[in-house]
């Protein structure tokens, strides 16, 4: 059988959602697994699909943890790739250089305070927009949602900056933290877009 169409993938995805698989990323990973099994068969799509589900539905739904691990691995891999690219360092250094220039023009010696304020505002805007989108779109991702909250709460409660006394190093830290938040959200948006394009989620 040929590769399944987006409509057929959407059919599997909808079936799994109605079967109780609510997290989008876990459901999409399951859909991928089911699609691969059906593509290996000859004949009518729906006949093959229902035949597969009769034999494997219980096993599939019981494997929730394994598909969650797969989704987590995919998300972390994408974030790691983006954070090891030169783009991440260029963004951080651009933020630092811009802050230094602004401080020089305004005659301000300590720019770390302004960068910290920028980090707080940016992370707050990101988290508000993220949850606003989540509520209105009614999408729910087991991995992405948790990653955003862990990073945000980690930045709020684990204050590494309290141990940095040098203002230049502190400014660099805040610059990299801002760049990290930007690329984290870019990575998660890219992952959600990949899911959406493949499954129409």
N, C-alpha and C positions, 0 to 999 in steps of 0.2 A: 504494500500500500504506500502511496505517496505521502509526503510530509503533510501534516494536518493544516488546514486553513485557519486563519484567525477566528472565524466564526465557530469552527469545530472546537478550538481551544477554549473559546468563550463558553461553549455549551458544557464542556467538562468542568470549567471553573464554576459556572452557575450551579451545576449539579452538586459539586462538593460544598458549595456555600449553603445550599439547602439541606445538605447532610450534616451541617453543624460545624464546618471548618470556617471560622469567622475571620481569623487573621489572614490578611491578604497575601503576605509573603509566604507563609506556610502553605496556603492553598495553591499558590502559583507553582511552588516547588512540587507539590503533589500532582498538579496538572501536568507539569513537565514529565514526571515519571509515568503517569497514565498514558500520555500522548506517545511517549517512546515505545511503550508496550503495544499500543494499538497500531502504530506505524509499522511494526514488525509483522503484522498480520495482513492477509489478503482479504478482500471482500468489502462489504458495506460498513461504513463508519459506525453507525448507531448499533448495528447488530454486534460488531466487535466490542464496542464500548460497554453495552449492557451485559454481554457475556463476560467481559473482564470484571465488571463490578460484582456480578453474582459470585464469582470465585475469590475476589480479592478485596472487596469493600471493607470488611471488618478489619482485616490485616492492615489495610491502608490507613484507616482512621485511627488505629491503635499505634501507628508509627509517628505520631505527632512530634515527639521529642527529636526524632532523627531528622525530620524535615526542618524543624526549628534550628537545629545545629547547622544544617546545610545553608539555610538562609542567613544565619549569623556569620558563617564562614565567608559567604559571598559578599556581605556588607563590609566586613572587616578587611577583606582583600582589596575591595575597591577603594576604601578610605586609605589604606596603607599605600596603595599605588599612587594616589593623588598627593599624599603627604611626603612621598619620597621624590616627587618631581621637582625640578628646579623652580617651577612656577610658585610653589609654596614659599620658598626662600626669597624669591624676588618680591612677592607681595609683602612679606614681613619687613624686608629691608626698605621697600618703598614707603611703607607706613612709618617706619622709624625715621627715615630721611625727611619725610614730609613734616613730621612732628618736630624734628630738630630745626628745620628751616623756619617753621612757624614760631618756634621758641626764640630763635635768633632775631627774627624780624620784630617780634613783640618785646624783646628784651627779657624774656622769661628764662631763668636758668634751669628750673626744674620742670621738665615736661612729662615726667612719669605720672603725675596726678591727672593731667589731661588725658593721657593714654588709658589710664585706669578707668576714668569716667567714660571714655569712648567704648571700652571693653564691656562695662556694665550696661550701657545703653544698647549696644549692638546685641549682646547676648539676650537681653530682655526683649528686644524687638523680635529677634529670631524665635524665641520660645513662645511669645504671644501669637506671632503669625503661624507658627507650626501647629499649635493647638487649635487656633482658629480655623485653619485649613482642615485639620483632622475632624473637627466637630461638624463643619459644614459639608465636607465631602463624604463624611461617614466612613472614611477609610480607616483601617486599623492594622498596623504592622507590628508584629511581635518583637522584631529586632530593632527596626528604625526608631520606633517610639521609645524603647528602653535606652538605646544609645544616646539619643538626644537628652533624655532626662539625666542619665548618669554623667554625661559630660557637663551639662549645665549645673547640676547640683555639686559635682566635683569642683567646678570653678568657683562656686559660691562658698563651699564649706572647707575645701582643702586649699588654704591660702599660702601657696608656695612663695608668693611675692613678699610675705611677711619676713622671710628669712634672707631676702636680698637687700643689702644696705646701700650698695653703690647705685646712684641714680641712673647712670648710663646703662648698667646691666638690667636695672629694673625696667627702664624704658624699652630695652630690647626684649625683655620677657613679655611685656604687655603687647608689643608689636607682633611677636610670634603668636601670642594667645589670640589676638584679633584675627590674624591670618588663618590660624587653626579653625576658628569658628566659621570663617568664610568658606574654607575648603571642605569642612565637615558638612555644612549644609549643601554645598555644591555636589559633593559625593552622594549624599542621601537623595537629593533631587534627581540626580542622574540614575540612581538605582530604581527609584520609583517610576521614572520615565521609561526605563527598560521594561519594567513589569507592565506598565500601561500599554506600551507599543505592542508587546507580545500577547497580552491577555485582555486588552481593552478594559483594564481595571480602573 
